[in-house]
Amino acid sequence: EAGVAQSPRYKIIEKRQSVAFWCNPISGHATLYWYQQILGQGPKLLIQFQNNGVVDDSQLPKDRFSAERLKGVDSTLKIQPAKLEDSAVYLCASNSAGGLDRYEQYFGPGTRLTVT
Amino acid sequence: AQSVTQPDIHITVSEGASLELRCNYSYGATPYLFWYVQSPGQGLQLLLKYFSGDTLVQGIKGFEAEFKRSQSSFNLRKPSVHWSDAAEYFCAVGEGWGADGLTFGKGTHLIIQP
C-alpha cells in the first residue's frame, strides 16, 4: 500500500511570494489533514477535510493560507503572500473515517518551506 | 483547550540502557493518547495508542506506554534502546469527538550514546 505522497519536498521562496504544496493521501482515506511543524515544535493542525468538505480550519491563518480538496482525493495548500514566520515543515496526513481508526493518522514525509 | 507537555527537550541514553520519555496532558475527559516517532527527513510514524481499557499498551519496535489518569501522564518506555532509536518523539492527544485533529507536544529529542 502506497503511503501519503507530498510534493515538493523542499521549497525556498522570498517573503511576499506565493507557494503551493500538494498532497495525495492513501487510497480510500476519506479524511485529510494539513499540519504545520515549526522547527523545535510539534505539528500544529491547520485544516481537516472529510472527503471534499472542511471539518476544522480554526487554526488556519485565512488571510494568507488557503486549502482545497476539490474531488475528495488529493489536496493543495497555498500560502499567499508568504511571511518569514511561515518557514516550517508542512505535513499532510490521512486516515479512514470510521470508528476509532480515524485517530490513527498516516503522515507523509512533509514539505520543508524556507522563506527568506 | 487540551494541551500536551513533554518536559524533556533532549534525553541522552546509552545503548542497551532503559528509556522513559515523559508526557503530561491537560484534558477534561479521558483523552485518546498517542506516541509518534520522527526520524530525520521522515514523516511521523505511530508507535502506539491508547483509547481505553488496559492502561499499559504495547507498540511497535519494543515500546510500551502506561496511562496514569491520576497523574495525567502517558509515559513512553523501552527496556533496552538501540542506536536506531535515535529520533524525535512526540506525544499527542485527541479529543474523541468532533474534529479529529491531534494536539502534539513539542517533542523530545533522543540521543543514543555508544
gemmi code that builds the backbone of each chain (N, CA, C; Angstrom):
import gemmi

chains = {
    "A": [
        ("GLU", (0.861, -1.200, 0.000), (0.000, 0.000, 0.000), (0.887, 1.236, 0.000)),
        ("ALA", (0.653, 2.112, -0.974), (1.447, 3.328, -1.051), (1.074, 4.245, 0.099)),
        ("GLY", (2.073, 5.004, 0.567), (1.842, 5.926, 1.665), (1.331, 7.256, 1.183)),
        ("VAL", (1.306, 8.225, 2.092), (0.898, 9.585, 1.755), (2.028, 10.241, 0.972)),
        ("ALA", (1.681, 10.802, -0.175), (2.688, 11.439, -1.021), (2.572, 12.955, -0.915)),
        ("GLN", (3.709, 13.615, -0.868), (3.728, 15.074, -0.837), (4.773, 15.596, -1.804)),
        ("SER", (4.492, 16.748, -2.391), (5.494, 17.421, -3.217), (5.250, 18.923, -3.193)),
        ("PRO", (6.312, 19.710, -3.391), (7.702, 19.258, -3.438), (8.206, 18.883, -2.052)),
        ("ARG", (9.384, 18.339, -1.943), (9.947, 18.025, -0.632), (10.591, 19.243, -0.004)),
        ("TYR", (11.115, 20.119, -0.842), (11.770, 21.324, -0.349), (11.361, 22.502, -1.239)),
        ("LYS", (11.260, 23.681, -0.604), (10.917, 24.882, -1.354), (11.521, 26.079, -0.644)),
        ("ILE", (12.194, 26.917, -1.423), (12.748, 28.159, -0.889), (12.132, 29.304, -1.673)),
        ("ILE", (11.538, 30.257, -0.970), (10.939, 31.413, -1.629), (11.292, 32.665, -0.844)),
        ("GLU", (11.064, 33.803, -1.481), (11.256, 35.072, -0.789), (9.925, 35.499, -0.171)),
        ("LYS", (10.027, 36.291, 0.893), (8.793, 36.763, 1.534), (7.967, 37.549, 0.522)),
        ("ARG", (6.690, 37.455, 0.696), (5.664, 38.070, -0.153), (5.395, 37.277, -1.426)),
        ("GLN", (6.191, 36.230, -1.697), (5.864, 35.364, -2.821), (4.781, 34.367, -2.406)),
        ("SER", (4.250, 33.666, -3.380), (3.250, 32.645, -3.098), (3.856, 31.261, -3.324)),
        ("VAL", (3.249, 30.250, -2.692), (3.743, 28.884, -2.805), (2.567, 27.934, -2.628)),
        ("ALA", (2.680, 26.763, -3.244), (1.632, 25.750, -3.110), (2.260, 24.393, -2.853)),
        ("PHE", (1.584, 23.629, -2.017), (2.033, 22.286, -1.683), (0.933, 21.307, -2.095)),
        ("TRP", (1.366, 20.126, -2.484), (0.412, 19.122, -2.935), (0.495, 17.875, -2.069)),
        ("CYS", (-0.646, 17.231, -1.846), (-0.701, 16.009, -1.055), (-1.655, 15.024, -1.708)),
        ("ASN", (-1.204, 13.779, -1.796), (-2.067, 12.688, -2.243), (-2.164, 11.669, -1.124)),
        ("PRO", (-3.327, 11.491, -0.529), (-3.443, 10.605, 0.635), (-3.441, 9.134, 0.233)),
        ("ILE", (-3.440, 8.284, 1.222), (-3.546, 6.847, 0.982), (-4.898, 6.564, 0.323)),
        ("SER", (-4.881, 5.687, -0.652), (-6.092, 5.382, -1.399), (-7.224, 4.938, -0.479)),
        ("GLY", (-8.370, 5.566, -0.648), (-9.540, 5.192, 0.140), (-9.700, 5.955, 1.442)),
        ("HIS", (-8.691, 6.742, 1.799), (-8.795, 7.517, 3.036), (-9.637, 8.767, 2.792)),
        ("ALA", (-10.726, 8.867, 3.581), (-11.648, 9.970, 3.382), (-11.194, 11.255, 4.065)),
        ("THR", (-10.408, 11.110, 5.115), (-10.034, 12.287, 5.905), (-8.595, 12.683, 5.614)),
        ("LEU", (-8.391, 13.980, 5.439), (-7.059, 14.506, 5.128), (-6.781, 15.707, 6.018)),
        ("TYR", (-5.565, 15.782, 6.518), (-5.149, 16.852, 7.421), (-3.897, 17.544, 6.872)),
        ("TRP", (-3.803, 18.839, 7.145), (-2.560, 19.576, 6.953), (-2.100, 20.083, 8.318)),
        ("TYR", (-0.824, 19.817, 8.615), (-0.208, 20.290, 9.845), (0.984, 21.181, 9.481)),
        ("GLN", (1.269, 22.130, 10.355), (2.465, 22.959, 10.238), (3.398, 22.622, 11.398)),
        ("GLN", (4.651, 22.313, 11.092), (5.618, 21.986, 12.135), (6.781, 22.969, 12.046)),
        ("ILE", (6.789, 23.918, 12.965), (7.887, 24.870, 13.060), (9.047, 24.208, 13.787)),
        ("LEU", (10.261, 24.565, 13.409), (11.453, 23.955, 13.993), (11.415, 24.014, 15.514)),
        ("GLY", (11.608, 22.859, 16.134), (11.633, 22.795, 17.584), (10.277, 22.641, 18.239)),
        ("GLN", (9.238, 22.489, 17.420), (7.887, 22.342, 17.957), (7.206, 21.113, 17.373)),
        ("GLY", (6.114, 20.742, 18.008), (5.319, 19.652, 17.465), (4.409, 20.160, 16.360)),
        ("PRO", (3.881, 19.257, 15.565), (2.967, 19.668, 14.496), (1.723, 20.346, 15.050)),
        ("LYS", (1.245, 21.348, 14.311), (0.019, 22.052, 14.673), (-0.980, 21.898, 13.537)),
        ("LEU", (-2.194, 21.456, 13.877), (-3.208, 21.246, 12.852), (-3.617, 22.568, 12.218)),
        ("LEU", (-3.603, 22.595, 10.879), (-4.084, 23.774, 10.150), (-5.513, 23.570, 9.662)),
        ("ILE", (-5.767, 22.417, 9.042), (-7.074, 22.193, 8.453), (-7.322, 20.697, 8.333)),
        ("GLN", (-8.595, 20.310, 8.469), (-9.018, 18.928, 8.304), (-10.148, 18.870, 7.287)),
        ("PHE", (-10.018, 17.950, 6.326), (-11.059, 17.692, 5.332), (-11.678, 16.317, 5.588)),
        ("GLN", (-12.978, 16.232, 5.373), (-13.659, 14.955, 5.305), (-14.227, 14.899, 3.891)),
        ("ASN", (-13.686, 13.978, 3.082), (-13.951, 13.977, 1.642), (-13.576, 15.355, 1.090)),
        ("ASN", (-14.468, 16.098, 0.485), (-14.074, 17.407, -0.027), (-14.620, 18.559, 0.812)),
        ("GLY", (-15.121, 18.255, 2.013), (-15.634, 19.293, 2.897), (-14.689, 19.581, 4.048)),
        ("VAL", (-14.678, 20.838, 4.491), (-13.825, 21.243, 5.607), (-14.506, 20.918, 6.934)),
        ("VAL", (-13.808, 20.193, 7.807), (-14.320, 19.855, 9.133), (-13.828, 20.855, 10.171)),
        ("ASP", (-12.559, 21.244, 10.064), (-11.970, 22.154, 11.055), (-10.882, 22.965, 10.376)),
        ("ASP", (-11.032, 24.261, 10.371), (-9.973, 25.152, 9.872), (-9.769, 26.294, 10.854)),
        ("SER", (-10.023, 26.033, 12.123), (-9.976, 27.087, 13.132), (-8.578, 27.655, 13.339)),
        ("GLN", (-7.529, 26.883, 13.012), (-6.171, 27.364, 13.215), (-5.480, 27.744, 11.903)),
        ("LEU", (-6.228, 27.834, 10.852), (-5.671, 28.228, 9.556), (-5.682, 29.753, 9.444)),
        ("PRO", (-4.533, 30.373, 9.215), (-4.499, 31.840, 9.033), (-5.113, 32.200, 7.684)),
        ("LYS", (-6.384, 32.469, 7.702), (-7.137, 32.543, 6.456), (-6.822, 33.789, 5.623)),
        ("ASP", (-6.135, 34.745, 6.222), (-5.767, 35.925, 5.436), (-4.676, 35.599, 4.420)),
        ("ARG", (-3.933, 34.509, 4.632), (-2.843, 34.178, 3.721), (-2.809, 32.722, 3.300)),
        ("PHE", (-3.429, 31.856, 4.073), (-3.424, 30.430, 3.782), (-4.780, 30.018, 3.206)),
        ("SER", (-4.720, 29.118, 2.229), (-5.943, 28.511, 1.707), (-5.656, 27.058, 1.366)),
        ("ALA", (-6.687, 26.250, 1.398), (-6.531, 24.840, 1.062), (-7.791, 24.348, 0.394)),
        ("GLU", (-7.603, 23.376, -0.483), (-8.759, 22.794, -1.145), (-8.547, 21.317, -1.401)),
        ("ARG", (-9.665, 20.633, -1.532), (-9.649, 19.203, -1.828), (-10.868, 18.944, -2.713)),
        ("LEU", (-10.747, 19.376, -3.951), (-11.907, 19.507, -4.823), (-12.615, 18.184, -5.116)),
        ("LYS", (-11.902, 17.124, -5.352), (-12.530, 15.860, -5.734), (-12.483, 14.847, -4.612)),
        ("GLY", (-12.160, 15.311, -3.404), (-12.140, 14.416, -2.265), (-10.979, 13.456, -2.238)),
        ("VAL", (-9.953, 13.738, -3.046), (-8.781, 12.859, -3.040), (-7.562, 13.698, -2.659)),
        ("ASP", (-6.825, 14.198, -3.666), (-5.641, 14.978, -3.329), (-6.015, 16.406, -2.950)),
        ("SER", (-5.039, 17.076, -2.352), (-5.285, 18.392, -1.772), (-4.104, 19.310, -2.041)),
        ("THR", (-4.387, 20.603, -2.095), (-3.332, 21.595, -2.181), (-3.478, 22.606, -1.051)),
        ("LEU", (-2.363, 23.032, -0.524), (-2.294, 24.076, 0.487), (-1.494, 25.225, -0.115)),
        ("LYS", (-2.033, 26.423, -0.040), (-1.384, 27.583, -0.634), (-1.126, 28.660, 0.414)),
        ("ILE", (-0.013, 29.340, 0.245), (0.309, 30.490, 1.087), (0.554, 31.675, 0.156)),
        ("GLN", (-0.182, 32.763, 0.403), (-0.047, 33.946, -0.442), (-0.493, 35.186, 0.315)),
        ("PRO", (0.380, 36.122, 0.616), (1.835, 36.091, 0.443), (2.529, 35.454, 1.640)),
        ("ALA", (3.690, 34.883, 1.408), (4.409, 34.218, 2.488), (5.123, 35.231, 3.378)),
        ("LYS", (5.235, 34.871, 4.659), (5.986, 35.648, 5.625), (7.141, 34.798, 6.153)),
        ("LEU", (8.114, 35.467, 6.763), (9.268, 34.746, 7.306), (8.835, 33.668, 8.291)),
        ("GLU", (7.811, 33.983, 9.108), (7.377, 33.034, 10.141), (6.660, 31.814, 9.583)),
        ("ASP", (6.441, 31.781, 8.265), (5.827, 30.602, 7.646), (6.854, 29.507, 7.366)),
        ("SER", (8.129, 29.797, 7.598), (9.161, 28.782, 7.418), (8.871, 27.618, 8.364)),
        ("ALA", (8.691, 26.441, 7.807), (8.269, 25.286, 8.595), (8.235, 24.070, 7.677)),
        ("VAL", (7.962, 22.925, 8.284), (7.648, 21.723, 7.518), (6.133, 21.575, 7.503)),
        ("TYR", (5.577, 21.384, 6.327), (4.134, 21.212, 6.181), (3.855, 19.730, 5.940)),
        ("LEU", (3.144, 19.160, 6.880), (2.862, 17.727, 6.874), (1.424, 17.471, 6.461)),
        ("CYS", (1.261, 16.482, 5.622), (-0.065, 16.022, 5.249), (-0.278, 14.656, 5.887)),
        ("ALA", (-1.475, 14.410, 6.348), (-1.811, 13.115, 6.945), (-3.198, 12.700, 6.473)),
        ("SER", (-3.445, 11.398, 6.524), (-4.772, 10.917, 6.160), (-5.152, 9.730, 7.024)),
        ("ASN", (-6.445, 9.438, 7.084), (-6.905, 8.226, 7.731), (-8.288, 7.864, 7.218)),
        ("SER", (-8.685, 6.647, 7.536), (-10.019, 6.215, 7.171), (-11.004, 6.838, 8.144)),
        ("ALA", (-12.258, 6.912, 7.764), (-13.198, 7.738, 8.507), (-13.876, 7.036, 9.663)),
        ("GLY", (-13.867, 5.704, 9.707), (-14.755, 5.034, 10.631), (-14.171, 4.703, 11.988)),
        ("GLY", (-14.968, 4.790, 13.016), (-14.650, 4.330, 14.360), (-13.373, 4.914, 14.917)),
        ("LEU", (-12.752, 4.183, 15.819), (-11.543, 4.669, 16.470), (-10.362, 4.705, 15.513)),
        ("ASP", (-10.445, 4.013, 14.382), (-9.346, 4.039, 13.425), (-9.104, 5.428, 12.877)),
        ("ARG", (-10.091, 6.299, 12.999), (-9.892, 7.632, 12.434), (-8.842, 8.405, 13.197)),
        ("TYR", (-8.476, 7.937, 14.387), (-7.435, 8.616, 15.137), (-6.034, 8.161, 14.744)),
        ("GLU", (-5.931, 7.089, 13.997), (-4.619, 6.617, 13.562), (-4.290, 7.298, 12.254)),
        ("GLN", (-3.552, 8.358, 12.327), (-3.236, 9.156, 11.157), (-1.917, 8.703, 10.544)),
        ("TYR", (-1.885, 8.680, 9.222), (-0.687, 8.294, 8.470), (-0.117, 9.561, 7.836)),
        ("PHE", (1.150, 9.809, 8.126), (1.771, 11.058, 7.712), (2.647, 10.891, 6.477)),
        ("GLY", (2.666, 11.907, 5.651), (3.608, 11.979, 4.546), (4.953, 12.496, 5.032)),
        ("PRO", (5.951, 12.561, 4.133), (7.299, 12.993, 4.529), (7.415, 14.488, 4.770)),
        ("GLY", (6.432, 15.262, 4.297), (6.445, 16.697, 4.545), (7.118, 17.506, 3.453)),
        ("THR", (6.785, 18.784, 3.422), (7.450, 19.753, 2.556), (8.115, 20.787, 3.446)),
        ("ARG", (9.421, 20.922, 3.294), (10.159, 21.907, 4.095), (10.183, 23.225, 3.347)),
        ("LEU", (9.544, 24.243, 3.925), (9.493, 25.576, 3.317), (10.434, 26.519, 4.041)),
        ("THR", (11.263, 27.193, 3.273), (12.125, 28.247, 3.818), (11.747, 29.550, 3.146)),
        ("VAL", (11.396, 30.541, 3.950), (11.048, 31.865, 3.442), (12.177, 32.818, 3.806)),
        ("THR", (12.770, 33.450, 2.786), (13.920, 34.328, 3.030), (13.564, 35.797, 2.814)),
    ],
    "B": [
        ("ALA", (-9.145, 24.141, 26.469), (-8.467, 23.509, 25.345), (-7.452, 22.490, 25.858)),
        ("GLN", (-7.300, 21.451, 25.093), (-6.370, 20.416, 25.514), (-4.939, 20.856, 25.240)),
        ("SER", (-4.002, 20.292, 26.004), (-2.591, 20.594, 25.799), (-1.757, 19.380, 26.179)),
        ("VAL", (-0.543, 19.330, 25.655), (0.377, 18.234, 25.919), (1.725, 18.829, 26.298)),
        ("THR", (2.312, 18.316, 27.362), (3.620, 18.781, 27.818), (4.613, 17.638, 27.802)),
        ("GLN", (5.706, 17.864, 27.113), (6.829, 16.934, 27.167), (7.967, 17.705, 27.826)),
        ("PRO", (8.228, 17.442, 29.093), (9.131, 18.301, 29.852), (10.600, 18.195, 29.453)),
        ("ASP", (10.976, 17.117, 28.804), (12.375, 16.927, 28.422), (12.570, 17.238, 26.945)),
        ("ILE", (13.370, 18.264, 26.656), (13.639, 18.623, 25.264), (14.626, 17.626, 24.653)),
        ("HIS", (15.657, 17.283, 25.427), (16.672, 16.322, 24.982), (16.853, 15.267, 26.076)),
        ("ILE", (17.080, 14.038, 25.645), (17.455, 12.973, 26.568), (18.567, 12.171, 25.920)),
        ("THR", (19.611, 11.883, 26.703), (20.721, 11.062, 26.214), (20.746, 9.764, 27.005)),
        ("VAL", (20.775, 8.657, 26.272), (20.750, 7.324, 26.884), (21.841, 6.474, 26.234)),
        ("SER", (22.479, 5.666, 27.025), (23.472, 4.743, 26.475), (22.776, 3.571, 25.783)),
        ("GLU", (23.383, 3.095, 24.707), (22.809, 1.946, 24.014), (22.714, 0.761, 24.953)),
        ("GLY", (21.555, 0.125, 24.960), (21.310, -1.011, 25.839), (20.648, -0.632, 27.148)),
        ("ALA", (20.653, 0.647, 27.473), (20.024, 1.100, 28.710), (18.526, 1.261, 28.514)),
        ("SER", (17.812, 1.404, 29.621), (16.363, 1.595, 29.543), (16.039, 3.062, 29.284)),
        ("LEU", (14.815, 3.279, 28.814), (14.386, 4.614, 28.415), (12.995, 4.907, 28.958)),
        ("GLU", (12.800, 6.138, 29.422), (11.458, 6.609, 29.739), (11.337, 8.055, 29.285)),
        ("LEU", (10.366, 8.320, 28.426), (10.067, 9.668, 27.967), (8.743, 10.095, 28.576)),
        ("ARG", (8.732, 11.290, 29.134), (7.570, 11.747, 29.874), (6.592, 12.542, 29.012)),
        ("CYS", (5.324, 12.390, 29.335), (4.270, 13.117, 28.641), (3.154, 13.384, 29.646)),
        ("ASN", (2.746, 14.636, 29.758), (1.595, 15.008, 30.575), (0.593, 15.748, 29.709)),
        ("TYR", (-0.665, 15.508, 29.949), (-1.701, 16.128, 29.131), (-2.670, 16.884, 30.032)),
        ("SER", (-3.368, 17.793, 29.418), (-4.414, 18.535, 30.107), (-5.677, 18.405, 29.278)),
        ("TYR", (-6.665, 17.710, 29.877), (-7.917, 17.499, 29.153), (-8.961, 17.056, 30.148)),
        ("GLY", (-10.186, 17.509, 29.994), (-11.217, 17.263, 30.983), (-11.676, 15.823, 31.067)),
        ("ALA", (-11.826, 15.181, 29.931), (-12.323, 13.808, 29.926), (-11.162, 12.861, 29.654)),
        ("THR", (-11.471, 11.602, 29.462), (-10.422, 10.650, 29.101), (-10.014, 10.896, 27.661)),
        ("PRO", (-8.777, 11.225, 27.441), (-8.352, 11.539, 26.074), (-7.925, 10.277, 25.334)),
        ("TYR", (-7.772, 10.440, 24.052), (-7.116, 9.421, 23.251), (-5.665, 9.854, 23.131)),
        ("LEU", (-4.724, 8.965, 23.439), (-3.317, 9.323, 23.559), (-2.462, 8.540, 22.588)),
        ("PHE", (-1.431, 9.187, 22.088), (-0.580, 8.599, 21.064), (0.877, 8.969, 21.307)),
        ("TRP", (1.766, 8.094, 20.844), (3.169, 8.432, 20.703), (3.567, 8.208, 19.246)),
        ("TYR", (4.226, 9.238, 18.685), (4.756, 9.171, 17.331), (6.267, 9.340, 17.391)),
        ("VAL", (6.959, 8.767, 16.392), (8.394, 8.951, 16.255), (8.675, 9.576, 14.902)),
        ("GLN", (9.641, 10.476, 14.891), (10.016, 11.155, 13.644), (11.528, 11.086, 13.490)),
        ("SER", (11.983, 10.333, 12.495), (13.404, 10.265, 12.182), (13.744, 11.363, 11.187)),
        ("PRO", (15.014, 11.777, 11.118), (15.389, 12.883, 10.229), (14.942, 12.648, 8.791)),
        ("GLY", (14.239, 13.633, 8.243), (13.778, 13.537, 6.865), (12.605, 12.611, 6.649)),
        ("GLN", (12.075, 12.065, 7.733), (10.955, 11.121, 7.615), (9.671, 11.724, 8.163)),
        ("GLY", (8.579, 11.140, 7.756), (7.303, 11.548, 8.332), (7.113, 10.943, 9.704)),
        ("LEU", (6.046, 11.291, 10.343), (5.737, 10.762, 11.667), (5.202, 9.338, 11.560)),
        ("GLN", (5.707, 8.483, 12.433), (5.243, 7.099, 12.461), (4.616, 6.814, 13.817)),
        ("LEU", (3.443, 6.206, 13.806), (2.754, 5.892, 15.048), (3.449, 4.734, 15.758)),
        ("LEU", (3.807, 4.952, 17.037), (4.410, 3.898, 17.854), (3.341, 3.117, 18.606)),
        ("LEU", (2.416, 3.833, 19.229), (1.353, 3.171, 19.976), (0.243, 4.159, 20.288)),
        ("LYS", (-0.878, 3.615, 20.756), (-2.049, 4.448, 21.020), (-2.816, 3.890, 22.206)),
        ("TYR", (-3.533, 4.770, 22.889), (-4.400, 4.380, 23.986), (-5.770, 5.011, 23.780)),
        ("PHE", (-6.789, 4.154, 23.815), (-8.164, 4.643, 23.730), (-8.912, 4.373, 25.025)),
        ("SER", (-8.817, 3.137, 25.515), (-9.497, 2.768, 26.763), (-8.987, 1.390, 27.162)),
        ("GLY", (-9.446, 0.908, 28.319), (-9.095, -0.452, 28.729), (-7.769, -0.515, 29.450)),
        ("ASP", (-7.013, -1.557, 29.165), (-5.731, -1.797, 29.828), (-4.842, -0.564, 29.726)),
        ("THR", (-4.365, -0.117, 30.866), (-3.612, 1.143, 30.877), (-2.176, 0.981, 30.397)),
        ("LEU", (-1.706, -0.239, 30.242), (-0.372, -0.487, 29.696), (-0.547, -0.964, 28.268)),
        ("VAL", (-0.040, -0.187, 27.334), (-0.219, -0.523, 25.923), (1.132, -0.840, 25.289)),
        ("GLN", (1.092, -1.801, 24.411), (2.305, -2.208, 23.694), (2.285, -1.615, 22.296)),
        ("GLY", (3.458, -1.252, 21.826), (3.536, -0.689, 20.485), (4.563, -1.411, 19.644)),
        ("ILE", (4.946, -0.752, 18.574), (5.939, -1.335, 17.683), (7.346, -1.056, 18.201)),
        ("LYS", (8.317, -1.772, 17.669), (9.729, -1.565, 17.966), (10.061, -1.758, 19.440)),
        ("GLY", (9.254, -2.515, 20.169), (9.547, -2.814, 21.563), (9.156, -1.734, 22.559)),
        ("PHE", (8.422, -0.729, 22.130), (7.987, 0.345, 23.011), (6.683, -0.006, 23.715)),
        ("GLU", (6.518, 0.561, 24.896), (5.271, 0.468, 25.623), (5.005, 1.804, 26.313)),
        ("ALA", (3.760, 2.026, 26.709), (3.414, 3.255, 27.418), (2.342, 2.937, 28.442)),
        ("GLU", (2.338, 3.696, 29.519), (1.371, 3.473, 30.586), (0.557, 4.725, 30.821)),
        ("PHE", (-0.751, 4.592, 30.767), (-1.682, 5.688, 31.034), (-1.962, 5.723, 32.527)),
        ("LYS", (-1.702, 6.880, 33.149), (-2.000, 7.064, 34.567), (-2.917, 8.272, 34.700)),
        ("ARG", (-4.183, 7.982, 34.929), (-5.179, 9.054, 34.992), (-4.884, 10.015, 36.137)),
        ("SER", (-4.485, 9.469, 37.291), (-4.265, 10.302, 38.483), (-3.139, 11.308, 38.281)),
        ("GLN", (-2.215, 10.969, 37.390), (-1.083, 11.858, 37.134), (-1.196, 12.558, 35.786)),
        ("SER", (-2.269, 12.305, 35.056), (-2.448, 12.873, 33.710), (-1.193, 12.635, 32.873)),
        ("SER", (-0.722, 11.396, 32.926), (0.523, 11.098, 32.226), (0.369, 9.911, 31.285)),
        ("PHE", (1.244, 9.866, 30.315), (1.275, 8.775, 29.343), (2.730, 8.617, 28.932)),
        ("ASN", (3.542, 8.043, 29.802), (4.991, 7.954, 29.584), (5.351, 6.774, 28.702)),
        ("LEU", (6.320, 7.009, 27.850), (6.801, 6.001, 26.904), (8.029, 5.317, 27.480)),
        ("ARG", (8.104, 3.991, 27.338), (9.242, 3.255, 27.899), (9.764, 2.229, 26.892)),
        ("LYS", (11.036, 1.918, 27.071), (11.645, 0.823, 26.328), (12.732, 0.239, 27.200)),
        ("PRO", (12.773, -1.079, 27.386), (13.718, -1.675, 28.327), (15.171, -1.589, 27.884)),
        ("SER", (15.415, -1.585, 26.569), (16.787, -1.569, 26.085), (16.819, -0.866, 24.725)),
        ("VAL", (17.460, 0.298, 24.679), (17.424, 1.079, 23.441), (18.537, 0.643, 22.498)),
        ("HIS", (18.276, 0.878, 21.226), (19.222, 0.572, 20.158), (19.608, 1.879, 19.485)),
        ("TRP", (20.765, 1.908, 18.826), (21.212, 3.158, 18.201), (20.166, 3.669, 17.211)),
        ("SER", (19.413, 2.754, 16.610), (18.418, 3.172, 15.618), (17.208, 3.865, 16.245)),
        ("ASP", (17.131, 3.866, 17.567), (16.018, 4.565, 18.229), (16.238, 6.073, 18.316)),
        ("ALA", (17.429, 6.537, 17.967), (17.695, 7.970, 17.996), (16.756, 8.678, 17.037)),
        ("ALA", (15.967, 9.609, 17.573), (14.930, 10.269, 16.777), (14.237, 11.304, 17.650)),
        ("GLU", (13.210, 11.938, 17.088), (12.355, 12.860, 17.833), (11.069, 12.123, 18.163)),
        ("TYR", (10.642, 12.240, 19.411), (9.441, 11.532, 19.861), (8.384, 12.550, 20.289)),
        ("PHE", (7.180, 12.333, 19.776), (6.079, 13.246, 20.050), (4.928, 12.510, 20.712)),
        ("CYS", (4.432, 13.105, 21.789), (3.214, 12.657, 22.428), (2.066, 13.498, 21.868)),
        ("ALA", (0.905, 12.890, 21.664), (-0.221, 13.632, 21.090), (-1.515, 13.180, 21.743)),
        ("VAL", (-2.499, 14.068, 21.727), (-3.801, 13.774, 22.322), (-4.906, 14.130, 21.340)),
        ("GLY", (-5.938, 13.301, 21.316), (-7.121, 13.556, 20.514), (-8.313, 13.710, 21.441)),
        ("GLU", (-9.259, 14.537, 21.023), (-10.380, 14.842, 21.904), (-11.392, 13.717, 21.990)),
        ("GLY", (-11.539, 12.956, 20.930), (-12.513, 11.873, 20.962), (-13.897, 12.267, 20.522)),
        ("TRP", (-14.063, 13.484, 20.028), (-15.362, 13.873, 19.494), (-15.137, 14.978, 18.479)),
        ("GLY", (-16.101, 15.166, 17.598), (-15.992, 16.251, 16.639), (-14.799, 16.079, 15.714)),
        ("ALA", (-14.098, 17.152, 15.475), (-12.922, 17.104, 14.611), (-11.861, 16.204, 15.228)),
        ("ASP", (-11.101, 15.559, 14.370), (-10.193, 14.513, 14.826), (-8.735, 14.919, 14.843)),
        ("GLY", (-8.456, 16.189, 14.614), (-7.065, 16.602, 14.594), (-6.400, 16.398, 15.943)),
        ("LEU", (-5.118, 16.098, 15.930), (-4.369, 15.833, 17.146), (-3.659, 17.087, 17.634)),
        ("THR", (-3.488, 17.152, 18.979), (-2.659, 18.178, 19.599), (-1.363, 17.516, 20.032)),
        ("PHE", (-0.248, 18.036, 19.563), (1.057, 17.438, 19.825), (1.818, 18.212, 20.888)),
        ("GLY", (2.675, 17.485, 21.624), (3.670, 18.135, 22.450), (4.809, 18.652, 21.584)),
        ("LYS", (5.784, 19.300, 22.229), (6.885, 19.889, 21.482), (7.958, 18.871, 21.106)),
        ("GLY", (7.866, 17.698, 21.664), (8.791, 16.648, 21.292), (9.970, 16.502, 22.231)),
        ("THR", (10.528, 15.292, 22.254), (11.757, 15.000, 22.991), (12.751, 14.411, 22.006)),
        ("HIS", (13.934, 15.006, 21.965), (14.984, 14.529, 21.064), (15.816, 13.476, 21.806)),
        ("LEU", (15.816, 12.267, 21.303), (16.524, 11.168, 21.945), (17.877, 10.959, 21.276)),
        ("ILE", (18.913, 11.005, 22.095), (20.283, 10.778, 21.630), (20.776, 9.485, 22.251)),
        ("ILE", (21.349, 8.617, 21.439), (21.871, 7.336, 21.923), (23.391, 7.389, 21.918)),
        ("GLN", (23.952, 7.163, 23.083), (25.408, 7.096, 23.207), (25.890, 5.665, 22.996)),
        ("PRO", (27.005, 5.482, 22.272), (27.514, 4.121, 22.066), (28.066, 3.538, 23.356)),
    ],
}
model = gemmi.Model(1)
for chain_id, residues in chains.items():
    chain = gemmi.Chain(chain_id)
    for i, (resn, *xyz) in enumerate(residues, 1):
        res = gemmi.Residue()
        res.name, res.seqid = resn, gemmi.SeqId(i, " ")
        for name, pos in zip(("N", "CA", "C"), xyz):
            atom = gemmi.Atom()
            atom.name, atom.element = name, gemmi.Element(name[0])
            atom.pos, atom.b_iso = gemmi.Position(*pos), 0.0
            res.add_atom(atom)
        chain.add_residue(res)
    model.add_chain(chain)
structure = gemmi.Structure()
structure.add_model(model)
structure.setup_entities()
